[in-house]
């Protein structure tokens, strides 16, 4: 499940022309199991089984193996509106 979420997030980010980076928060899980456990490594540094899949997704995005396709045609702004300022 974790690898699929990271795969989707990486692909979504790769298809956004203004995205220049992607942070995985946290790469290593916190030692307190009641805290954030989103890393691709356990707190002791052992790789999780999802690490290889996340690495493969990153490599696919880097090498251009993933194609974004055409953005949907819509008049919807989804809450964002571009405003041109004239000076």
Chimera marker file (.cmm) of the C-alpha trace (Angstrom):
<marker_set name="trace">
<marker id="1" x="0.000" y="0.000" z="0.000" r="1" g="1" b="0" radius="0.5"/>
<marker id="2" x="2.776" y="2.448" z="0.958" r="1" g="1" b="0" radius="0.5"/>
<marker id="3" x="4.655" y="1.866" z="-2.310" r="1" g="1" b="0" radius="0.5"/>
<marker id="4" x="1.488" y="2.457" z="-4.345" r="1" g="1" b="0" radius="0.5"/>
<marker id="5" x="0.845" y="5.774" z="-2.577" r="1" g="1" b="0" radius="0.5"/>
<marker id="6" x="4.419" y="6.946" z="-3.138" r="1" g="1" b="0" radius="0.5"/>
<marker id="7" x="4.251" y="5.811" z="-6.784" r="1" g="1" b="0" radius="0.5"/>
<marker id="8" x="1.092" y="7.839" z="-7.349" r="1" g="1" b="0" radius="0.5"/>
<marker id="9" x="2.481" y="10.889" z="-5.547" r="1" g="1" b="0" radius="0.5"/>
<marker id="10" x="5.751" y="10.788" z="-7.478" r="1" g="1" b="0" radius="0.5"/>
<marker id="11" x="3.943" y="10.528" z="-10.801" r="1" g="1" b="0" radius="0.5"/>
<marker id="12" x="1.560" y="13.353" z="-9.903" r="1" g="1" b="0" radius="0.5"/>
<marker id="13" x="4.477" y="15.565" z="-8.890" r="1" g="1" b="0" radius="0.5"/>
<marker id="14" x="6.446" y="14.689" z="-12.036" r="1" g="1" b="0" radius="0.5"/>
<marker id="15" x="3.573" y="15.861" z="-14.224" r="1" g="1" b="0" radius="0.5"/>
<marker id="16" x="3.402" y="19.303" z="-12.636" r="1" g="1" b="0" radius="0.5"/>
<marker id="17" x="5.596" y="21.735" z="-14.578" r="1" g="1" b="0" radius="0.5"/>
<marker id="18" x="6.387" y="23.886" z="-11.533" r="1" g="1" b="0" radius="0.5"/>
<marker id="19" x="7.443" y="21.045" z="-9.194" r="1" g="1" b="0" radius="0.5"/>
<marker id="20" x="11.214" y="20.946" z="-8.797" r="1" g="1" b="0" radius="0.5"/>
<marker id="21" x="11.594" y="18.486" z="-5.939" r="1" g="1" b="0" radius="0.5"/>
<marker id="22" x="9.888" y="15.806" z="-3.910" r="1" g="1" b="0" radius="0.5"/>
<marker id="23" x="10.391" y="15.218" z="-0.200" r="1" g="1" b="0" radius="0.5"/>
<marker id="24" x="9.601" y="11.964" z="1.548" r="1" g="1" b="0" radius="0.5"/>
<marker id="25" x="8.622" y="12.783" z="5.124" r="1" g="1" b="0" radius="0.5"/>
<marker id="26" x="10.244" y="10.873" z="6.886" r="1" g="1" b="0" radius="0.5"/>
<marker id="27" x="12.656" y="8.585" z="5.027" r="1" g="1" b="0" radius="0.5"/>
<marker id="28" x="13.222" y="6.693" z="8.286" r="1" g="1" b="0" radius="0.5"/>
<marker id="29" x="10.407" y="5.913" z="10.713" r="1" g="1" b="0" radius="0.5"/>
<marker id="30" x="10.399" y="7.516" z="14.130" r="1" g="1" b="0" radius="0.5"/>
<marker id="31" x="11.475" y="5.329" z="17.047" r="1" g="1" b="0" radius="0.5"/>
<marker id="32" x="8.193" y="5.931" z="18.883" r="1" g="1" b="0" radius="0.5"/>
<marker id="33" x="5.649" y="3.684" z="17.133" r="1" g="1" b="0" radius="0.5"/>
<marker id="34" x="2.859" y="6.063" z="18.140" r="1" g="1" b="0" radius="0.5"/>
<marker id="35" x="4.494" y="8.710" z="15.935" r="1" g="1" b="0" radius="0.5"/>
<marker id="36" x="4.991" y="9.108" z="12.168" r="1" g="1" b="0" radius="0.5"/>
<marker id="37" x="5.738" y="5.812" z="10.395" r="1" g="1" b="0" radius="0.5"/>
<marker id="38" x="5.898" y="6.872" z="6.740" r="1" g="1" b="0" radius="0.5"/>
<marker id="39" x="9.507" y="6.054" z="5.951" r="1" g="1" b="0" radius="0.5"/>
<marker id="40" x="10.928" y="3.513" z="3.551" r="1" g="1" b="0" radius="0.5"/>
<marker id="41" x="13.270" y="2.459" z="6.386" r="1" g="1" b="0" radius="0.5"/>
<marker id="42" x="12.350" y="1.205" z="9.842" r="1" g="1" b="0" radius="0.5"/>
<marker id="43" x="13.641" y="3.205" z="12.820" r="1" g="1" b="0" radius="0.5"/>
<marker id="44" x="16.641" y="0.860" z="13.137" r="1" g="1" b="0" radius="0.5"/>
<marker id="45" x="17.698" y="1.595" z="9.533" r="1" g="1" b="0" radius="0.5"/>
<marker id="46" x="16.437" y="-1.657" z="8.038" r="1" g="1" b="0" radius="0.5"/>
<marker id="47" x="14.856" y="-1.111" z="4.609" r="1" g="1" b="0" radius="0.5"/>
<marker id="48" x="11.134" y="-1.811" z="4.396" r="1" g="1" b="0" radius="0.5"/>
<marker id="49" x="9.862" y="-4.135" z="1.672" r="1" g="1" b="0" radius="0.5"/>
<marker id="50" x="8.449" y="-1.072" z="-0.114" r="1" g="1" b="0" radius="0.5"/>
<marker id="51" x="11.856" y="0.615" z="-0.487" r="1" g="1" b="0" radius="0.5"/>
<marker id="52" x="12.681" y="-1.174" z="-3.756" r="1" g="1" b="0" radius="0.5"/>
<marker id="53" x="9.315" y="-0.259" z="-5.283" r="1" g="1" b="0" radius="0.5"/>
<marker id="54" x="9.658" y="3.399" z="-4.263" r="1" g="1" b="0" radius="0.5"/>
<marker id="55" x="13.191" y="3.454" z="-5.706" r="1" g="1" b="0" radius="0.5"/>
<marker id="56" x="11.872" y="1.961" z="-8.956" r="1" g="1" b="0" radius="0.5"/>
<marker id="57" x="9.183" y="4.662" z="-9.136" r="1" g="1" b="0" radius="0.5"/>
<marker id="58" x="11.787" y="7.381" z="-8.596" r="1" g="1" b="0" radius="0.5"/>
<marker id="59" x="13.990" y="5.891" z="-11.324" r="1" g="1" b="0" radius="0.5"/>
<marker id="60" x="11.032" y="5.656" z="-13.717" r="1" g="1" b="0" radius="0.5"/>
<marker id="61" x="10.260" y="9.344" z="-13.218" r="1" g="1" b="0" radius="0.5"/>
<marker id="62" x="13.944" y="10.342" z="-13.556" r="1" g="1" b="0" radius="0.5"/>
<marker id="63" x="14.492" y="8.404" z="-16.775" r="1" g="1" b="0" radius="0.5"/>
<marker id="64" x="11.274" y="9.554" z="-18.401" r="1" g="1" b="0" radius="0.5"/>
<marker id="65" x="9.750" y="6.066" z="-18.420" r="1" g="1" b="0" radius="0.5"/>
<marker id="66" x="6.491" y="7.534" z="-17.155" r="1" g="1" b="0" radius="0.5"/>
<marker id="67" x="4.425" y="9.697" z="-19.508" r="1" g="1" b="0" radius="0.5"/>
<marker id="68" x="2.067" y="12.284" z="-18.117" r="1" g="1" b="0" radius="0.5"/>
<marker id="69" x="-0.358" y="12.524" z="-21.008" r="1" g="1" b="0" radius="0.5"/>
<marker id="70" x="-2.521" y="15.531" z="-21.694" r="1" g="1" b="0" radius="0.5"/>
<marker id="71" x="-4.072" y="17.551" z="-18.878" r="1" g="1" b="0" radius="0.5"/>
<marker id="72" x="-7.855" y="17.423" z="-18.704" r="1" g="1" b="0" radius="0.5"/>
<marker id="73" x="-9.713" y="20.163" z="-20.527" r="1" g="1" b="0" radius="0.5"/>
<marker id="74" x="-11.846" y="22.048" z="-18.052" r="1" g="1" b="0" radius="0.5"/>
<marker id="75" x="-12.922" y="25.523" z="-17.055" r="1" g="1" b="0" radius="0.5"/>
<marker id="76" x="-12.816" y="24.514" z="-13.387" r="1" g="1" b="0" radius="0.5"/>
<marker id="77" x="-10.128" y="26.271" z="-11.318" r="1" g="1" b="0" radius="0.5"/>
<marker id="78" x="-10.322" y="23.928" z="-8.315" r="1" g="1" b="0" radius="0.5"/>
<marker id="79" x="-9.937" y="26.918" z="-6.003" r="1" g="1" b="0" radius="0.5"/>
<marker id="80" x="-6.903" y="28.387" z="-7.796" r="1" g="1" b="0" radius="0.5"/>
<marker id="81" x="-7.265" y="31.498" z="-9.909" r="1" g="1" b="0" radius="0.5"/>
<marker id="82" x="-4.407" y="33.096" z="-11.840" r="1" g="1" b="0" radius="0.5"/>
<marker id="83" x="-4.537" y="36.873" z="-11.680" r="1" g="1" b="0" radius="0.5"/>
<marker id="84" x="-2.508" y="38.984" z="-14.093" r="1" g="1" b="0" radius="0.5"/>
<marker id="85" x="-1.198" y="42.169" z="-12.533" r="1" g="1" b="0" radius="0.5"/>
<marker id="86" x="-0.430" y="45.149" z="-14.731" r="1" g="1" b="0" radius="0.5"/>
<marker id="87" x="2.042" y="47.719" z="-13.524" r="1" g="1" b="0" radius="0.5"/>
<link id1="1" id2="2" r="1" g="1" b="0" radius="0.2"/>
<link id1="2" id2="3" r="1" g="1" b="0" radius="0.2"/>
<link id1="3" id2="4" r="1" g="1" b="0" radius="0.2"/>
<link id1="4" id2="5" r="1" g="1" b="0" radius="0.2"/>
<link id1="5" id2="6" r="1" g="1" b="0" radius="0.2"/>
<link id1="6" id2="7" r="1" g="1" b="0" radius="0.2"/>
<link id1="7" id2="8" r="1" g="1" b="0" radius="0.2"/>
<link id1="8" id2="9" r="1" g="1" b="0" radius="0.2"/>
<link id1="9" id2="10" r="1" g="1" b="0" radius="0.2"/>
<link id1="10" id2="11" r="1" g="1" b="0" radius="0.2"/>
<link id1="11" id2="12" r="1" g="1" b="0" radius="0.2"/>
<link id1="12" id2="13" r="1" g="1" b="0" radius="0.2"/>
<link id1="13" id2="14" r="1" g="1" b="0" radius="0.2"/>
<link id1="14" id2="15" r="1" g="1" b="0" radius="0.2"/>
<link id1="15" id2="16" r="1" g="1" b="0" radius="0.2"/>
<link id1="16" id2="17" r="1" g="1" b="0" radius="0.2"/>
<link id1="17" id2="18" r="1" g="1" b="0" radius="0.2"/>
<link id1="18" id2="19" r="1" g="1" b="0" radius="0.2"/>
<link id1="19" id2="20" r="1" g="1" b="0" radius="0.2"/>
<link id1="20" id2="21" r="1" g="1" b="0" radius="0.2"/>
<link id1="21" id2="22" r="1" g="1" b="0" radius="0.2"/>
<link id1="22" id2="23" r="1" g="1" b="0" radius="0.2"/>
<link id1="23" id2="24" r="1" g="1" b="0" radius="0.2"/>
<link id1="24" id2="25" r="1" g="1" b="0" radius="0.2"/>
<link id1="25" id2="26" r="1" g="1" b="0" radius="0.2"/>
<link id1="26" id2="27" r="1" g="1" b="0" radius="0.2"/>
<link id1="27" id2="28" r="1" g="1" b="0" radius="0.2"/>
<link id1="28" id2="29" r="1" g="1" b="0" radius="0.2"/>
<link id1="29" id2="30" r="1" g="1" b="0" radius="0.2"/>
<link id1="30" id2="31" r="1" g="1" b="0" radius="0.2"/>
<link id1="31" id2="32" r="1" g="1" b="0" radius="0.2"/>
<link id1="32" id2="33" r="1" g="1" b="0" radius="0.2"/>
<link id1="33" id2="34" r="1" g="1" b="0" radius="0.2"/>
<link id1="34" id2="35" r="1" g="1" b="0" radius="0.2"/>
<link id1="35" id2="36" r="1" g="1" b="0" radius="0.2"/>
<link id1="36" id2="37" r="1" g="1" b="0" radius="0.2"/>
<link id1="37" id2="38" r="1" g="1" b="0" radius="0.2"/>
<link id1="38" id2="39" r="1" g="1" b="0" radius="0.2"/>
<link id1="39" id2="40" r="1" g="1" b="0" radius="0.2"/>
<link id1="40" id2="41" r="1" g="1" b="0" radius="0.2"/>
<link id1="41" id2="42" r="1" g="1" b="0" radius="0.2"/>
<link id1="42" id2="43" r="1" g="1" b="0" radius="0.2"/>
<link id1="43" id2="44" r="1" g="1" b="0" radius="0.2"/>
<link id1="44" id2="45" r="1" g="1" b="0" radius="0.2"/>
<link id1="45" id2="46" r="1" g="1" b="0" radius="0.2"/>
<link id1="46" id2="47" r="1" g="1" b="0" radius="0.2"/>
<link id1="47" id2="48" r="1" g="1" b="0" radius="0.2"/>
<link id1="48" id2="49" r="1" g="1" b="0" radius="0.2"/>
<link id1="49" id2="50" r="1" g="1" b="0" radius="0.2"/>
<link id1="50" id2="51" r="1" g="1" b="0" radius="0.2"/>
<link id1="51" id2="52" r="1" g="1" b="0" radius="0.2"/>
<link id1="52" id2="53" r="1" g="1" b="0" radius="0.2"/>
<link id1="53" id2="54" r="1" g="1" b="0" radius="0.2"/>
<link id1="54" id2="55" r="1" g="1" b="0" radius="0.2"/>
<link id1="55" id2="56" r="1" g="1" b="0" radius="0.2"/>
<link id1="56" id2="57" r="1" g="1" b="0" radius="0.2"/>
<link id1="57" id2="58" r="1" g="1" b="0" radius="0.2"/>
<link id1="58" id2="59" r="1" g="1" b="0" radius="0.2"/>
<link id1="59" id2="60" r="1" g="1" b="0" radius="0.2"/>
<link id1="60" id2="61" r="1" g="1" b="0" radius="0.2"/>
<link id1="61" id2="62" r="1" g="1" b="0" radius="0.2"/>
<link id1="62" id2="63" r="1" g="1" b="0" radius="0.2"/>
<link id1="63" id2="64" r="1" g="1" b="0" radius="0.2"/>
<link id1="64" id2="65" r="1" g="1" b="0" radius="0.2"/>
<link id1="65" id2="66" r="1" g="1" b="0" radius="0.2"/>
<link id1="66" id2="67" r="1" g="1" b="0" radius="0.2"/>
<link id1="67" id2="68" r="1" g="1" b="0" radius="0.2"/>
<link id1="68" id2="69" r="1" g="1" b="0" radius="0.2"/>
<link id1="69" id2="70" r="1" g="1" b="0" radius="0.2"/>
<link id1="70" id2="71" r="1" g="1" b="0" radius="0.2"/>
<link id1="71" id2="72" r="1" g="1" b="0" radius="0.2"/>
<link id1="72" id2="73" r="1" g="1" b="0" radius="0.2"/>
<link id1="73" id2="74" r="1" g="1" b="0" radius="0.2"/>
<link id1="74" id2="75" r="1" g="1" b="0" radius="0.2"/>
<link id1="75" id2="76" r="1" g="1" b="0" radius="0.2"/>
<link id1="76" id2="77" r="1" g="1" b="0" radius="0.2"/>
<link id1="77" id2="78" r="1" g="1" b="0" radius="0.2"/>
<link id1="78" id2="79" r="1" g="1" b="0" radius="0.2"/>
<link id1="79" id2="80" r="1" g="1" b="0" radius="0.2"/>
<link id1="80" id2="81" r="1" g="1" b="0" radius="0.2"/>
<link id1="81" id2="82" r="1" g="1" b="0" radius="0.2"/>
<link id1="82" id2="83" r="1" g="1" b="0" radius="0.2"/>
<link id1="83" id2="84" r="1" g="1" b="0" radius="0.2"/>
<link id1="84" id2="85" r="1" g="1" b="0" radius="0.2"/>
<link id1="85" id2="86" r="1" g="1" b="0" radius="0.2"/>
<link id1="86" id2="87" r="1" g="1" b="0" radius="0.2"/>
</marker_set>
